[in-house]
């Protein structure tokens, strides 16, 4: 289902292999990509890959699944091409998705 660009969040920073800092017009929050398992040895490569795929300013759709320690757990989808970032990382061989059911 398409989301209006004005309702989208914007990537401010990639903080780790599955951790983003995103914002909208008036707030910023940490977001962990849900259902994503990155091995420790793959973390640097996964982080760099994610920085390439989600440069600062990329608009994303967040589908919340919960929160943990003040971090929103969400499915993250690029608004421009509809790419699910957990699925894309798995296809790139950088992560596993232990839960693949839709939200």
N, C-alpha and C positions, 0 to 999 in steps of 0.2 A: 504494500500500500504506500503510495508516494506521500512524502511529507513536505509541506511548504518550506521553502528555504528560510523564511523569516522565523520559523519555529525551531530550526536546527541549532544544535550546539556547535561550537567551533573549537578545534584542537588548538590549545595554547602551547603544549609541550608533550613530548613523549618522555616519560620519566623512567621507563623500564620495559622489559619484554612484553608486558601486558598491562602496563599502568600508564594512563594518560592524565593530563591536566586539561580539562575542558571548561569552556565558559559560554555563557550566553550574554545578553545585554548587560546584566547587572551582577553576575556572580561567577565564581570560579570554583570548581570542585575536582577532586581526584576521582577517576573512574577506572576500575579494573575490568578488563574484558572478561566476561563471564565464560565459564566452561572452557578454560584454556589452561593447559599444563605445559610449561616450557622447562626442559631439563636445564640444570645449572650451567652445564658446559655450553649449551646453545644460547644462553641469555644474551651475551654481547652481540652475536649475529642477529638474533631475533629483534633486539632493540634497534639495531641499525636498519634492519629491514622495515620495521614499523615506522621509523623516522622517514624513510624513503616513501612509504605508502601514505603516511599521514603527516605531511609537512604542516608547519604552523599555518593556521587559517583554514585548513580543510574543514568543511562542514560535514557533520555526522549526525545520524539519528541514533538516539540512545533508547533502548528498551530495557528498563530496569528489571532486575531479577532479585534484588535485595541489597543489603549493605553489610559491611563488616568493618568495625573500628573506624567509622567515619568515611569509608571509601564506598562509593556506589558501585555495585556489581551490575553490569549491563551488557546486553548484546550491542555491539557497535557496528553500524553500517555506514559506509561512505554514501553521502547524499548524491554525488555526481554520477556514480556508476552502479550503486546498489550492492557493492561488495561487502559481504559479511567478513569482518576482519579476523574472527576466530577461524572461520572456514578457510580463508585465504592463507593464514599462517600455517594451518595444517597441510594444505595443498603444496605450500612451499617447503614442507618438510622441517619446519621450525618448531612445531608444537603438536600436542595431541589435544583432542576435544573429548574429554571423558563423558560429557553429556551432549548428545546431538539432537535431542527432541526440541521442537519449537517452543518458544516461551509462552 
